[in-house]
C-alpha cells in the first residue's frame, strides 16, 4: 500500500513522499526552481540502486517524466486549472487473488 500511495502522489501531484529513500525517484531541491533544461535534467532523477518492481520496470522513464511534468506545469503556469483543483486520483487496487482480479476485470470489460 505505501508503494501505491507513493506512485499516486508522484503521478497525480508531483510529490515525492519517501522518508526512507525506498523509491526510485530522488528530488534535488537546488534545481527545482529552474525553468529550463536544468530542471528537467537534474530536478528529479532516478535513484541509483533502487529498482522498480518487475511489472513497472518497462515504465520507469514514463513514471519519472509524469511527476516532472506535473511539477513543471505548477512552476511555469501556477494558475493552470490542473494546479487549482484537488484532483482525486482513482483508487488502484493491487491484488493477486483470482476472485479480486475477476471482479476488477469485470468492471473494465
Phi and psi in degrees as a GROMACS rama.xvg file:
@    title "Ramachandran Plot"
@    xaxis  label "Phi"
@    yaxis  label "Psi"
@TYPE xy
-60.3004  -35.6277  UNK-2
-65.8385  -43.025  UNK-3
-63.3488  -40.876  UNK-4
-61.3809  -43.5297  UNK-5
-58.7958  -48.25  UNK-6
-61.5889  -41.0223  UNK-7
-62.9104  -46.1642  UNK-8
-61.9084  -42.2487  UNK-9
-68.6126  -49.3382  UNK-10
-77.7203  -26.5113  UNK-11
-102.091  -26.1153  UNK-12
-126.299  -7.87762  UNK-13
69.7422  24.7587  UNK-14
-100.677  137.769  UNK-15
-103.209  112.824  UNK-16
-116.747  90.8119  UNK-17
-150.377  70.6387  UNK-18
-61.2795  -26.1452  UNK-19
-104.139  6.81697  UNK-20
55.0291  44.8545  UNK-21
-94.0763  -16.3567  UNK-22
-103.301  167.991  UNK-23
-85.8078  1.6605  UNK-24
-109.307  128.763  UNK-25
-120.474  120.803  UNK-26
-82.477  150.144  UNK-27
-128.58  89.5394  UNK-28
-53.3498  -30.3644  UNK-29
-65.5431  -16.5396  UNK-30
-107.777  -6.70834  UNK-31
-74.9664  -15.004  UNK-32
-92.376  -5.16483  UNK-33
-71.5651  144.13  UNK-34
-114.118  38.2505  UNK-35
-141.612  -163.777  UNK-36
-61.3304  -22.2566  UNK-37
-64.0033  -38.982  UNK-38
-59.0851  -51.1662  UNK-39
-64.8353  -39.7934  UNK-40
-75.1785  -39.2066  UNK-41
-121.9  -14.6658  UNK-42
-60.4615  -43.7021  UNK-43
-136.71  130.447  UNK-44
-131.889  165.692  UNK-45
-78.0836  132.622  UNK-46
-72.1998  129.278  UNK-47
-62.229  135.189  UNK-48
81.6062  -1.28457  UNK-49
-109.789  118.179  UNK-50
-102.346  148.066  UNK-51
-74.4728  155.456  UNK-52
-58.0878  151.376  UNK-53
-50.7519  -40.0131  UNK-54
-71.9937  -11.0776  UNK-55
-110.359  -5.84064  UNK-56
-59.5465  -32.8995  UNK-57
-75.1661  -10.3064  UNK-58
-105.513  10.1909  UNK-59
-53.0996  -51.8263  UNK-60
-63.6041  -41.9366  UNK-61
-64.9113  -39.0799  UNK-62
-64.3407  -45.3872  UNK-63
-62.8766  -45.6025  UNK-64
-66.3907  -32.2006  UNK-65
-60.8728  -50.9183  UNK-66
-63.9202  -38.0492  UNK-67
-60.5709  -44.0425  UNK-68
-64.2371  -41.6286  UNK-69
-58.944  -45.798  UNK-70
-68.4717  -38.0958  UNK-71
-66.0025  -38.6684  UNK-72
-60.9339  -44.0991  UNK-73
-62.5939  -39.2142  UNK-74
-71.1153  -44.0788  UNK-75
-88.9975  -30.2025  UNK-76
-134.398  70.3939  UNK-77
-60.5683  -24.2964  UNK-78
-93.6898  8.50805  UNK-79
-61.7177  141.012  UNK-80
-53.8657  -33.1688  UNK-81
-65.2722  -25.8011  UNK-82
-86.076  -16.8054  UNK-83
-91.6073  -28.2879  UNK-84
-97.2334  153.347  UNK-85
-90.4648  98.9204  UNK-86
-73.8641  127.702  UNK-87
-97.8711  106.14  UNK-88
-66.3644  148.591  UNK-89
-66.5922  147.997  UNK-90
-70.81  129.874  UNK-91
-113.059  99.1127  UNK-92
-75.3139  136.18  UNK-93
-115.322  123.592  UNK-94
-151.837  156.69  UNK-95
-123.901  9.43579  UNK-96
-84.1156  131.174  UNK-97
-54.3244  -43.3105  UNK-98
-62.8651  -41.4074  UNK-99
-68.6842  -38.5509  UNK-100
-62.8968  -43.7626  UNK-101
-62.5088  -41.8664  UNK-102
-63.6629  -44.0657  UNK-103
-64.8944  -45.3643  UNK-104
-63.3735  -34.4456  UNK-105
-62.5072  -34.0052  UNK-106
-69.2555  -29.3964  UNK-107
-95.4511  -7.9803  UNK-108
